[in-house]
Amino acid sequence: MKLTVELEEHLEAEGYLKLREVNGIIIGIYRYMFTIAIVVDISDGGYDHRYCYPYEHTLDCLMAFEVYDGKGDPIGKWIKNKGANRDRLNPEIEDQHINKPT
């Protein structure tokens, strides 16, 4: 999907803070109630998945957005990857919790 001026205006009206087209898909930044996210493969009807960062890592999210190519996982301290048939923790964070001494 192409990020046309009309689509960009529509998505911004829906609340997207930043948008860009990369490798044939649209990615964006969206603020949720408890997180800020990199949203992947956006269309006028929704999106495929998102990477949620806690608000205290907003700068991490914005920096990751600038270099993310839409493939694999973005950099940074995202905590959850959610979307169609997805609901997973960041493996780096998950490993820290599993290996944390008690």
N, C-alpha and C positions, 0 to 999 in steps of 0.2 A: 504494500500500500504506500502511496506517495503522501507526503506531508504537504498538502496544498494549503494555501492561505485560508481557504474556507474551513478546512478540517482543523487547522491550527486554532482558528478563532473559536470553533465549536468546542474543542477540547479545553482551551483556556477558560471558556465559559463554564465548563464542567468542573473546573478546579485544578487543572494541571498547571504547575508552576513553571516548568521548563519542558521543552520538547525538542527532539531532533530525530532525523532519519539516519539509520546506520545499517549497512548490509541488507538493504531492502525491507527493513522493518522500522517501526516508529517506537521510540522509547521516551519515557517521560518521568518527571518527578511529581508525586502526588502526596499530599498530606492526609493521613488518616487520623482517627481519634487518638491513638496511642503511639503511632509510628510515622515515619516518613519513608517513602518507598521509591525505588526505581521500578517502574512499570514497563513490561516488555511486550512487544508485538501488539501495539494499540491500534484499534480501528474505530470507526464511528459507532460501532456496536458493543465495544468492550475491549478486553485485553486477554492475553494468554496467561501471564503470571507476573508476580512481583517479588521484589526482594525488600523486606522490611528492616529498617534501621531504627533503633531507639532514638528519640529526639536528642538525647545528649551526644549522638554521633551524626548529627545533621551534616556537619562539615565533611565527614567521611563519605556520606551518601552523595553529596554534591561533587566531591572530587572523583568518586567512583563513576558517577554518571558521565563525567567529561571524558573518561578514557574507555568506558565500557563499549564493546563492539557487538553486544547482543548475543554473544555465544558463550556458553558455559556460565560460570558464576562471576559476578563482579567482585572487585577487591573490597576490602574494608570489613567493618564489624557488623554486617547484616546479621540479623538473628533468625529470620524465618523466610523461607521461600514458599509462597502460596499461589495457588491457581488451579486450573483444570487438572485434576488428578495429581496434584502436588500439595504437600504439606510437610516440609522438612526443616530441620534446624540447620544452621551453618555448621558443617562438619568440624571446623576448628573450635567453635564454641562447645559443641556437643562433646568433643574429645576432652576439653578442659574440665567439663563437669564429670565425665566418667572417670578420668584419671586423677581427679582432685583428692588429695589425702583427707581422710576424715578424722 
